Every structure is written in C-alpha cells, then in structure tokens.
C-alpha cells in the first residue's frame, strides 16, 4: 500500500489488513510518524511524540503476529493518549507548567489495557490545561487547532485527541469527559466521541478534573472503531473508587445497520428553547431525525428539565471538586497556571459546603427522574455543540453564562456519543448526540452505527497539506471589561482569604467577573430535600436502568498515583 493510503485508515480497516499479514504494523507506524512530522506543526495536537517507543511496540507486534500470537483488533494499531493519562517513563503534563517535569513511574489502567491489546503509542496529546477552562495561550505548549480550519478551535478539553484523529495522525485516541470534553472535540472535528457510562472505564492514573464527573472515553473516525476501543478499556478496576463490576458485552457484535423497533426520544427543547443554535445545526438535526425514521425507529419529542438546571448542579459540584484537586498548588504556585484555567477554577472557592451537598442531593433526584425515560426509550437524541468557533471568538465567560448541551448526560452519567451529522457551508463539521441507559453503551453505539452507515459524512476528510505555514491566530481576551460592584468584590475577598489564596489584581478581576454567575448558580440549587435524600457523590443508578453483577470498591486515588517531580 502507498503511504498516502494510510492517512485516514480506520482501526477496523487496519486490523483486517494486519491480521491477514497484508499490512505491517511497522509500515503503518512509520507512515503515521511521517505524517505527524510533516503536518502537526499546523495542528499542534501533540505535546510529546513517542516515536522510539512506537517503533519498538510496532516491531514487537509484527513479531508476535508472525509467530501466530495475534491479540485482536488493536494489535499493531497506532493510538494516542490525552496528556492526563499516566505513562511510565513518559512526560505527563496535563498541558500545564505545574506538571512540566512530571514523569510517572506507573501507567494508568487504560494505558495498560491498550498496551496489553497490542496498541502502539504515538504520543501524548494536547488538552485544555488540566482538562479545564478554555484554549490556553500562556502554557508551555500551544493549543491544538482544528484540522478543518486551523483558525478555529477543536473544542475542549480533549483538543489534541480530536485534532489528531481528524488530521489522520492516528485512527483512535483517548480523551476524558467531565462536561463534554470528549463529545465537544468530536463534534467540532467531525469524529466519533463516546462518553461511556460512569464507572465502566477506569480513571485510575488519570489526572482528575472532577472526581464524580470524570469519564475516560475514545475518539475515532467510525463507530465500529469506537466499539473496538471501548471493548478493550471497559471493565472493573479496584484501583478506581468509582469503578463498577458489570458484564462487558461484545460492543462490536451489537452493531447493526437498521433500527427497526427502536424507540427514540428527541430532546428538541435543548436546541430550540434552552439554547439558540445556528440555523445549520437545526437543519442538520431535522435531516438526521428523518434518517432515523427511515431506518425503522419510532421518533417522538420528549422533555427533560431545562438545561440550566443540570448546569447549576454540574458546575456547583465540578468546580468545587477541581478547586480542591488543585488548591494546594493554587496557594503555593498560582503563577504556574494559565489564565483560562484560573478564570474557570478560582470560582470553586466561592461555593459553600452546603452548596456542594445540596447539589449532590439534587443530582440523585435527577438520576431518579430518568428512569421513566429509560423504560420508554432506547436512546435519547439531541444536538451537539458547534460549529467550531474561531479562536478569537472563544468566550471564557460563556461557560458561566450559557448552559452546555452536554451537561444533562454528564449529570445523569449514562453513555453519550457525538457523531457527525453534516457540514456547514464553510466546511465545518456538525454533530448530534445520542444518549442512553446506564451500562447500555451497546445500544447507544448501535444507534450511532446505523445512522453512520446510512449517511455519507464519514467519507469527508480535512485537506491538510505538508509545508503550509502555520496561520497566525489571535487569542481571545481574558477579561470582559465588565464593571465589578463593591458587594461582589467583598464576597470574593472573604472567600479568597478563607481559601488561603493570594491573588493579584488581574486574578481578582477574573474571579469577580465570574462570581455573580457562580453565586447565582449556587442560589438556584434546591434546598428543601427530604432528610433521607442522600447526596450522589458516589452514586448508584436507578435499578431499572442498571444491568450489573456487583458493586465497585474504593482502594485508590488516581491523582495520587501520579508521582510528580515538581
């Protein structure tokens, strides 16, 4: 095969050729490394390229396959890891100066599983700093760019993972999703991105963002490739406090081309009422729903709560948790963090303990409310975010002002996949979101696969040409220039002092600008729960939606598993 033919080869295609000895893992790996060297200067998807290790793993895979020891569809397949996943002996930075020299001595559980499957690690991929905030222009590494138009953002926080797959550097990459961080890059970059059920995939050895919202998930070109990767990384891990022991099905075998008998609930109000999406997004959704009907599904509108209610709960919990994750470093080395990260994370000091507990209690109510929908519908469908904005139009304040269309399924914890459902007139990808019952990831993937097979979008690829100079881009402004009232400033000063922070005028202004939105979110959280309503800090799903054999165990903290040389 010619090297050019490898550019956008899928895991499924490469695995078929490798298993039949028509394609050499070494040849494939070299082709991918050559493409990275030629083109990644335009995209910035990598923090670390592990070329030497990749060629060693490819050579080992080739020798094993020649000896008749084929391990399965990831054997000899190149992949990448968001730079939150611990990799023994390899820099793991979280895209932050804080971890600029962090070299773990152990691998994350997902890293180990992909190695055991014969995967070939091409490198560590860019992210928003510690998987949070907006694209960071004041970190040691630049933000990843969108391969469809490098003046546009990839979406975050798994920015490098989305960019690397879309650019043809690898057929699959691992990201993480707290409030849309796999699904947003998948939507903006035109790939498939799966947030698995919470507890299905181990987070052990992955730098945490939010202990109760973090999910590890794959980004790939196709749904079948996503099913292959999920089958490898899923499974109980006693080292992860949130891991659940449950039956792992053959996700690939469950894929079918029709949806006869499927019941699809459409959350139209998410994109028509709660958010005002672009006209092309709405048109793409209507066309996608027509395809689902043609595939045999019964499609009808359904309602959940307004997105803002899920957003209030998610932000109150998640911002409190990530502030606690990084509080000591925020106290002792604040200047090593980037401004977009601080603009999002410092607000975590504004939430009270009662805000956090009441939000967790409300989250449990939200989980219970999903049970009738899980019984009535096989999947729930809504729009994804997009199209991708220009970098200079990325708003740091937007995450506080407008609800996130992914948040409802972050709060409820079930599986959710973003899949391309069209393109704008300017050639940027559009996407829809398919979500389902907890631990029924197979059904979500089946619906996505049937849609994918019935539509032409997978045939579209970005046009990247070697040697093209990097296009200059203008970073977005960090401050909005809004006037801060004295009452807000007084509240902020009290919380900053209590948290032990020492902020300069710019940091204080950042915090004061987001403070009104954060405080309003906390005030909207319901507080009249029955005494018996426990918080959902480590939660169980409604039993009608849960297919499991046993419970998880808590024996480890993934963040503390990362030896850090600071």
C-alpha positions as CSV (number, residue, x, y, z in Angstrom):
1,X,0.0,0.0,0.0
2,X,1.1,3.6,-0.6
3,X,1.8,5.7,2.4
4,X,-0.9,8.2,1.4
5,X,-3.5,5.4,1.7
6,X,-2.7,5.2,5.5
7,X,-3.7,8.8,6.2
8,X,-7.3,8.1,7.2
9,X,-7.3,4.3,7.6
10,X,-9.6,3.2,10.4
11,X,-8.9,0.7,13.1
12,X,-11.2,-1.8,11.5
13,X,-9.6,-1.5,8.1
14,X,-6.0,-1.6,9.5
15,X,-6.8,-4.6,11.8
16,X,-8.2,-6.6,8.9
17,X,-5.1,-6.0,6.9
18,X,-2.7,-6.6,9.8
19,X,-4.4,-9.8,10.8
20,X,-4.1,-11.2,7.3
21,X,-0.5,-10.1,7.0
22,X,-1.2,-7.6,4.2
23,X,-0.1,-4.6,6.3
24,X,2.9,-4.3,8.5
25,X,2.5,-2.6,11.9
26,X,6.0,-1.1,11.3
27,X,5.0,0.3,8.0
28,X,1.8,1.8,9.3
29,X,3.5,3.3,12.3
30,X,6.3,4.9,10.2
31,X,3.6,6.3,7.9
32,X,1.8,7.9,10.8
33,X,5.0,9.3,12.3
34,X,6.0,10.8,8.9
35,X,2.6,12.5,8.7
36,X,2.9,13.8,12.2
37,X,6.3,15.3,11.4
38,X,5.0,16.9,8.2
39,X,1.7,18.3,9.4
40,X,1.4,18.6,13.1
41,X,3.2,22.0,13.1
42,X,-0.1,23.3,11.6
43,X,-2.3,21.5,14.2
44,X,-0.4,21.4,17.5
45,X,-2.1,18.2,18.5
46,X,0.9,16.6,20.3
47,X,2.8,17.6,23.5
48,X,5.1,14.5,23.2
49,X,5.7,12.3,20.2
50,X,6.9,8.9,21.4
51,X,8.5,7.8,18.1
52,X,11.1,5.4,19.5
53,X,8.6,3.6,21.8
54,X,6.1,3.4,18.9
55,X,8.5,1.7,16.6
56,X,9.6,-0.7,19.3
57,X,5.9,-1.6,20.0
58,X,5.2,-1.9,16.3
59,X,8.2,-4.3,15.9
60,X,7.1,-6.4,18.8
61,X,3.5,-6.5,17.4
62,X,4.8,-7.6,14.0
63,X,7.0,-10.4,15.5
64,X,4.1,-11.7,17.6
65,X,1.7,-11.7,14.7
66,X,4.2,-13.5,12.5
67,X,4.6,-16.1,15.3
68,X,0.8,-16.7,15.4
69,X,0.1,-14.7,18.6
70,X,-2.4,-12.2,17.3
71,X,-4.0,-10.3,20.2
72,X,-7.0,-8.8,18.5
73,X,-8.1,-5.7,16.6
74,X,-5.8,-3.2,18.4
75,X,-2.7,-5.3,17.8
76,X,-0.2,-3.1,15.9
77,X,-2.6,-0.2,15.7
78,X,-1.3,3.4,16.5
79,X,-3.2,5.4,19.1
80,X,-2.7,8.5,21.3
81,X,-3.4,9.5,24.8
82,X,-4.7,12.8,26.1
83,X,-1.8,14.1,28.3
84,X,-3.7,13.3,31.5
85,X,-3.1,9.6,31.3
86,X,-0.1,8.3,33.2
87,X,2.6,6.7,31.0
88,X,5.6,5.2,32.8
89,X,8.8,6.9,31.9
90,X,7.0,9.4,29.6
91,X,6.2,13.1,30.4
92,X,2.6,13.5,31.6
93,X,1.9,17.2,31.9
94,X,-1.8,17.9,31.9
95,X,-0.8,20.6,29.5
96,X,0.3,22.7,32.4
97,X,3.5,24.3,33.7
98,X,2.6,22.8,37.1
99,X,3.5,19.3,35.8
100,X,6.1,20.3,33.2
101,X,8.6,17.7,34.5
102,X,6.2,15.1,35.7
103,X,7.3,11.6,34.6
104,X,5.2,8.9,36.2
105,X,6.7,5.5,37.3
106,X,3.5,3.6,36.5
107,X,0.9,3.6,33.7
108,X,-2.8,4.5,34.0
109,X,-5.1,1.5,33.9
110,X,-6.3,2.4,30.4
111,X,-2.7,2.8,29.2
112,X,-2.0,-0.7,30.5
113,X,-5.1,-2.2,28.8
114,X,-4.2,-0.6,25.4
115,X,-0.6,-1.8,25.7
116,X,-1.9,-5.3,26.6
117,X,-4.1,-5.3,23.5
118,X,-1.0,-4.6,21.3
119,X,-1.6,-0.9,20.7
120,X,1.2,1.3,19.5
121,X,1.5,4.6,21.4
122,X,2.4,7.5,19.1
123,X,2.4,10.1,21.9
124,X,0.7,12.3,24.4
125,X,-1.9,14.8,23.2
126,X,-2.8,18.4,23.9
127,X,-5.7,19.4,26.2
128,X,-7.1,22.4,27.9
129,X,-4.9,22.9,31.0
130,X,-5.8,20.1,33.4
131,X,-8.8,19.4,31.1
132,X,-10.5,22.7,32.1
133,X,-11.2,26.2,31.0
134,X,-10.6,27.4,27.5
135,X,-7.7,27.1,25.0
136,X,-4.6,28.2,26.8
137,X,-2.1,30.5,25.0
138,X,0.1,31.1,28.1
139,X,1.0,27.4,28.7
140,X,4.4,25.9,27.6
141,X,2.6,24.3,24.6
142,X,0.2,26.0,22.2
143,X,-3.5,24.9,22.0
144,X,-4.5,22.3,19.4
145,X,-6.1,23.6,16.2
146,X,-9.0,22.3,14.2
147,X,-7.8,20.4,11.1
148,X,-10.9,21.5,9.1
149,X,-9.8,25.2,9.6
150,X,-6.8,25.9,11.7
151,X,-8.1,29.3,12.6
152,X,-10.9,27.6,14.5
153,X,-10.9,25.8,17.9
154,X,-11.0,22.0,18.2
155,X,-13.3,22.1,21.2
156,X,-12.2,21.1,24.6
157,X,-10.9,19.7,26.7
158,X,-9.7,16.7,24.7
159,X,-8.5,19.1,22.0
160,X,-5.4,17.2,20.8
161,X,-7.3,13.9,20.7
162,X,-10.0,15.3,18.4
163,X,-7.4,17.1,16.2
164,X,-5.1,14.1,15.9
165,X,-7.8,11.7,14.8
166,X,-9.3,14.3,12.4
167,X,-5.9,15.1,10.9
168,X,-5.2,11.4,10.2
169,X,-2.3,11.1,12.7
170,X,-4.0,8.0,14.3
171,X,-7.2,6.2,13.9
172,X,-8.1,6.4,17.6
173,X,-7.2,8.4,20.7
174,X,-8.2,8.5,24.3
175,X,-9.8,11.6,25.8
176,X,-11.7,12.4,29.0
177,X,-15.1,13.9,29.5
178,X,-16.3,15.8,32.6
179,X,-18.9,18.1,31.0
180,X,-18.5,17.4,27.3
181,X,-14.7,17.1,26.9
182,X,-14.8,14.1,24.5
183,X,-18.1,15.0,22.8
184,X,-17.2,18.6,22.0
185,X,-13.9,17.9,20.2
186,X,-15.7,15.0,18.4
187,X,-18.4,17.5,17.3
188,X,-16.0,20.3,16.3
189,X,-13.6,17.9,14.5
190,X,-16.1,15.7,12.8
191,X,-15.2,12.4,14.5
192,X,-17.0,10.0,16.8
193,X,-16.6,10.6,20.5
194,X,-18.0,8.4,23.3
195,X,-18.5,9.3,26.9
196,X,-19.1,5.8,28.4
197,X,-21.3,5.1,31.4
198,X,-19.7,6.5,34.6
199,X,-17.9,3.6,36.3
200,X,-17.5,1.5,33.1
201,X,-13.9,2.6,32.3
202,X,-11.2,3.0,35.0
203,X,-10.0,6.5,35.7
204,X,-7.0,5.2,37.8
205,X,-3.8,7.1,36.9
206,X,-5.6,9.8,35.0
207,X,-5.1,13.4,36.4
208,X,-8.5,14.2,37.8
209,X,-10.8,17.2,36.9
210,X,-13.9,16.2,38.9
211,X,-14.0,13.1,40.9
212,X,-17.7,12.4,40.3
213,X,-18.0,13.6,36.7
214,X,-14.8,12.3,35.0
215,X,-15.2,9.7,32.3
216,X,-12.5,8.2,30.1
217,X,-13.6,7.7,26.5
218,X,-12.3,7.2,22.9
219,X,-12.4,9.4,19.9
220,X,-12.3,7.6,16.5
221,X,-13.3,8.1,12.9
222,X,-16.0,5.4,13.0
223,X,-18.5,4.0,15.4
224,X,-17.1,0.5,14.9
225,X,-13.7,1.7,15.9
226,X,-15.2,3.3,19.0
227,X,-16.8,0.0,19.9
228,X,-13.4,-1.8,19.5
229,X,-11.6,0.6,21.8
230,X,-14.4,0.5,24.4
231,X,-14.3,-3.3,24.4
232,X,-10.6,-3.1,25.4
233,X,-10.7,-0.4,28.0
234,X,-14.0,-1.3,29.8
235,X,-14.1,-3.3,32.9
236,X,-13.9,-3.2,36.7
237,X,-10.8,-1.8,38.3
238,X,-10.4,-2.0,42.2
239,X,-7.9,0.9,41.9
240,X,-10.7,3.3,40.9
241,X,-13.1,4.3,43.6
242,X,-16.0,4.8,41.1
243,X,-15.4,1.6,39.1
244,X,-18.4,-0.8,38.8
245,X,-18.3,-4.5,38.3
246,X,-20.6,-5.4,35.5
247,X,-20.9,-7.6,32.4
248,X,-18.9,-6.3,29.4
249,X,-20.7,-7.3,26.2
250,X,-19.2,-7.5,22.7
251,X,-19.9,-3.9,21.7
252,X,-18.8,-4.6,18.1
253,X,-21.0,-7.6,17.7
254,X,-24.0,-5.5,18.8
255,X,-23.7,-3.1,15.8
256,X,-26.5,-3.4,13.2
257,X,-27.5,-1.3,10.2
258,X,-31.2,-0.9,11.0
259,X,-33.2,0.5,13.9
260,X,-36.4,-1.5,13.5
261,X,-38.3,-1.5,16.7
262,X,-36.2,1.3,18.2
263,X,-37.8,4.0,20.3
264,X,-36.1,7.3,20.0
265,X,-36.9,10.3,22.3
266,X,-35.9,13.6,20.8
267,X,-34.8,16.4,23.2
268,X,-35.8,19.1,20.8
269,X,-36.2,21.7,23.6
270,X,-32.4,21.6,24.3
271,X,-31.6,23.1,20.9
272,X,-34.7,25.1,20.2
273,X,-35.5,26.6,23.6
274,X,-32.7,26.2,26.1
275,X,-30.1,27.1,23.6
276,X,-30.5,29.1,20.4
277,X,-28.3,27.1,18.0
278,X,-27.2,28.1,14.5
279,X,-29.7,27.5,11.7
280,X,-27.5,24.9,10.1
281,X,-27.4,22.9,13.3
282,X,-31.2,22.8,13.5
283,X,-31.4,21.8,9.8
284,X,-28.9,19.0,10.3
285,X,-30.8,17.7,13.2
286,X,-34.1,17.6,11.3
287,X,-32.4,15.7,8.4
288,X,-30.8,13.3,10.9
289,X,-34.2,12.5,12.5
290,X,-35.6,11.7,9.1
291,X,-32.7,9.2,8.6
292,X,-33.6,7.5,12.0
293,X,-37.2,7.2,10.9
294,X,-36.1,5.7,7.6
295,X,-34.0,3.2,9.5
296,X,-37.2,2.0,11.2
297,X,-37.1,3.9,14.5
298,X,-40.2,5.4,16.1
299,X,-39.2,9.0,16.8
300,X,-41.1,11.4,19.1
301,X,-40.3,14.5,21.1
302,X,-39.8,14.2,24.8
303,X,-38.8,16.7,27.6
304,X,-36.3,16.6,30.4
305,X,-35.6,19.5,32.8
306,X,-34.3,22.8,31.3
307,X,-30.5,22.6,30.6
308,X,-29.8,25.3,33.1
309,X,-30.9,23.2,36.0
310,X,-28.4,20.5,35.1
311,X,-25.8,23.1,34.5
312,X,-26.3,24.6,38.0
313,X,-25.8,21.2,39.6
314,X,-22.9,20.2,37.5
315,X,-20.9,23.4,37.9
316,X,-21.5,23.7,41.6
317,X,-20.2,20.1,42.1
318,X,-17.4,20.0,39.5
319,X,-15.9,23.5,40.2
320,X,-15.8,22.7,43.9
321,X,-14.0,19.4,43.2
322,X,-11.4,20.7,40.7
323,X,-10.6,23.6,43.1
324,X,-10.0,21.0,45.8
325,X,-7.8,19.0,43.4
326,X,-5.5,21.9,42.8
327,X,-6.0,24.0,45.9
328,X,-2.5,23.5,47.3
329,X,-0.8,24.4,44.0
330,X,-3.2,27.4,43.7
331,X,-1.9,28.6,47.1
332,X,1.8,27.9,46.5
333,X,2.4,28.4,42.8
334,X,-0.5,30.3,41.3
335,X,1.6,31.9,38.6
336,X,2.3,28.5,37.0
337,X,-1.3,28.2,35.9
338,X,-2.7,29.7,32.7
339,X,-5.3,32.5,32.8
340,X,-8.1,30.5,31.1
341,X,-7.8,27.7,33.8
342,X,-7.8,30.3,36.6
343,X,-10.8,32.1,35.1
344,X,-12.8,28.8,35.4
345,X,-11.3,27.2,38.5
346,X,-10.8,30.0,41.0
347,X,-14.6,30.3,41.3
348,X,-14.6,27.0,43.0
349,X,-13.6,28.8,46.2
350,X,-17.0,30.6,46.1
351,X,-19.1,27.6,46.7
352,X,-20.0,26.6,50.3
353,X,-20.1,23.1,51.7
354,X,-23.9,23.2,51.8
355,X,-24.0,24.2,48.1
356,X,-22.0,21.1,47.2
357,X,-24.0,18.7,49.3
358,X,-27.3,20.1,48.2
359,X,-26.2,19.9,44.5
360,X,-25.2,16.3,45.0
361,X,-28.6,15.6,46.6
362,X,-30.4,17.2,43.6
363,X,-28.2,15.2,41.3
364,X,-29.6,12.0,42.8
365,X,-33.1,13.3,42.2
366,X,-32.2,14.0,38.6
367,X,-30.9,10.4,38.2
368,X,-34.2,9.0,39.5
369,X,-36.2,11.2,37.1
370,X,-34.5,9.5,34.2
371,X,-36.0,6.1,35.0
372,X,-39.3,6.5,33.1
373,X,-37.4,7.8,30.1
374,X,-35.1,4.8,30.2
375,X,-38.1,2.5,30.3
376,X,-39.8,4.1,27.4
377,X,-37.0,4.9,25.0
378,X,-34.0,3.0,23.8
379,X,-32.0,6.2,23.2
380,X,-32.4,10.0,23.6
381,X,-31.2,12.3,20.8
382,X,-30.3,15.9,20.8
383,X,-27.9,18.3,19.0
384,X,-24.2,18.5,19.9
385,X,-22.4,21.8,20.1
386,X,-20.9,23.6,17.1
387,X,-19.9,24.6,14.6
388,X,-16.4,25.3,15.8
389,X,-15.7,29.0,16.6
390,X,-12.7,31.0,15.6
391,X,-10.1,31.2,18.4
392,X,-10.6,34.9,18.9
393,X,-14.3,34.3,19.5
394,X,-14.0,31.7,22.2
395,X,-15.5,33.2,25.3
396,X,-14.2,32.4,28.7
397,X,-17.4,33.7,30.3
398,X,-19.7,31.7,28.1
399,X,-19.4,28.6,30.2
400,X,-20.8,30.6,33.1
401,X,-23.5,32.4,31.1
402,X,-25.0,29.8,28.8
403,X,-25.8,26.2,29.6
404,X,-23.8,23.4,28.0
405,X,-25.8,21.0,25.8
406,X,-23.8,18.0,27.0
407,X,-24.3,18.7,30.7
408,X,-27.5,16.8,31.3
409,X,-25.8,13.5,30.4
410,X,-22.8,14.3,32.4
411,X,-25.0,14.8,35.4
412,X,-27.0,11.6,34.8
413,X,-23.9,9.6,34.0
414,X,-25.2,7.4,31.2
415,X,-23.5,6.7,27.9
416,X,-23.5,9.5,25.3
417,X,-21.9,9.6,21.8
418,X,-21.3,12.6,19.5
419,X,-21.4,11.7,15.8
420,X,-21.1,13.9,12.7
421,X,-24.4,14.7,11.0
422,X,-23.4,17.2,8.4
423,X,-21.3,20.2,7.5
424,X,-21.7,24.0,7.3
425,X,-21.5,25.9,4.1
426,X,-17.9,26.8,5.2
427,X,-17.0,23.1,5.6
428,X,-17.0,22.8,9.4
429,X,-18.5,19.7,10.9
430,X,-21.9,19.5,12.6
431,X,-22.9,16.8,15.1
432,X,-25.6,15.2,17.1
433,X,-25.6,13.5,20.5
434,X,-27.1,10.0,21.1
435,X,-27.5,9.0,24.8
436,X,-28.9,6.0,26.6
437,X,-29.4,3.9,29.7
438,X,-26.5,3.5,32.2
439,X,-24.4,0.5,31.2
440,X,-26.3,0.1,27.9
441,X,-23.5,1.6,25.9
442,X,-24.0,-1.1,23.3
443,X,-27.4,0.3,22.3
444,X,-26.1,3.8,22.0
445,X,-23.3,2.6,19.7
446,X,-25.8,0.6,17.7
447,X,-28.0,3.6,17.0
448,X,-24.9,5.7,16.1
449,X,-23.6,3.0,13.8
450,X,-26.9,2.6,12.0
451,X,-27.1,6.3,11.4
452,X,-23.4,6.5,10.3
453,X,-23.9,3.6,7.8
454,X,-26.9,5.3,6.2
455,X,-25.2,8.7,5.7
456,X,-22.2,10.0,3.7
457,X,-20.4,12.1,6.4
458,X,-17.7,9.6,7.1
459,X,-16.3,10.0,3.6
460,X,-15.4,13.6,4.3
461,X,-11.8,14.4,5.3
462,X,-10.0,17.6,6.1
463,X,-7.4,18.8,3.5
464,X,-4.1,19.3,5.2
465,X,-1.0,19.9,3.0
466,X,2.6,19.4,4.1
467,X,4.7,22.5,4.2
468,X,1.9,25.0,4.7
469,X,3.0,27.7,7.2
470,X,1.1,28.0,10.5
471,X,-1.7,30.6,10.2
472,X,-1.4,33.3,12.9
473,X,-4.3,33.4,15.3
474,X,-5.4,35.9,17.8
475,X,-6.1,34.7,21.4
476,X,-9.4,35.6,22.9
477,X,-9.5,38.3,25.6
478,X,-9.2,37.0,29.2
479,X,-11.2,39.8,30.7
480,X,-14.6,41.1,29.5
481,X,-14.2,44.6,31.0
482,X,-17.4,44.3,33.0
483,X,-17.8,46.6,36.0
484,X,-17.5,44.8,39.3
485,X,-19.7,46.1,42.1
486,X,-18.4,46.5,45.6
487,X,-20.8,44.0,47.2
488,X,-19.5,41.2,44.8
489,X,-15.9,42.3,45.5
490,X,-16.4,42.0,49.3
491,X,-17.9,38.5,48.9
492,X,-15.0,37.4,46.7
493,X,-12.4,38.8,49.1
494,X,-13.9,36.9,52.0
495,X,-13.8,33.6,50.1
496,X,-10.3,34.2,48.7
497,X,-9.0,34.8,52.2
498,X,-10.7,31.7,53.6
499,X,-9.3,29.6,50.8
500,X,-5.7,30.8,51.5
501,X,-5.2,32.3,48.1
502,X,-3.1,35.3,47.3
503,X,-4.4,36.9,44.1
504,X,-3.1,39.8,42.2
505,X,-5.4,42.5,40.7
506,X,-5.8,40.6,37.4
507,X,-6.7,37.3,39.2
508,X,-9.2,39.1,41.4
509,X,-10.8,40.8,38.4
510,X,-11.1,37.4,36.7
511,X,-12.8,36.0,39.7
512,X,-15.0,38.9,40.3
513,X,-16.3,38.8,36.7
514,X,-17.5,35.2,37.0
515,X,-18.5,35.5,40.7
516,X,-22.1,36.7,40.0
517,X,-22.8,33.8,37.8
518,X,-21.3,31.2,40.2
519,X,-23.2,32.7,43.2
520,X,-26.5,32.7,41.2
521,X,-26.0,29.0,40.3
522,X,-25.5,28.1,43.9
523,X,-28.6,30.1,45.0
524,X,-30.7,28.3,42.4
525,X,-29.9,24.8,43.8
526,X,-32.8,23.2,45.5
527,X,-32.5,23.0,49.4
528,X,-35.8,21.5,50.5
529,X,-34.9,17.8,50.1
530,X,-36.3,15.2,52.4
531,X,-33.8,14.3,55.2
532,X,-33.5,10.8,53.8
533,X,-32.4,12.0,50.4
534,X,-28.6,11.2,50.4
535,X,-26.1,13.0,48.2
536,X,-25.0,11.3,45.0
537,X,-21.2,11.8,45.5
538,X,-20.6,8.2,44.5
539,X,-23.9,7.1,43.3
540,X,-25.9,4.1,42.1
541,X,-28.1,4.4,39.0
542,X,-31.8,3.6,39.1
543,X,-32.2,-0.1,39.4
544,X,-34.5,-0.4,36.3
545,X,-31.7,1.1,34.2
546,X,-28.8,-0.8,35.8
547,X,-27.5,-4.1,34.5
548,X,-24.7,-5.1,36.8
549,X,-23.4,-8.1,38.7
550,X,-21.9,-6.4,41.7
551,X,-20.6,-3.2,43.2
552,X,-17.3,-1.4,42.9
553,X,-14.6,-1.0,45.6
554,X,-12.7,2.0,46.7
555,X,-9.0,1.4,47.1
556,X,-7.2,4.1,45.2
557,X,-6.9,7.8,44.2
558,X,-5.8,8.2,40.5
559,X,-4.3,11.6,41.1
560,X,-2.1,10.4,43.9
561,X,-0.9,7.5,41.7
562,X,0.9,10.1,39.6
563,X,4.4,10.6,41.0
564,X,5.1,14.3,40.3
565,X,8.6,15.9,40.2
566,X,7.8,19.5,41.0
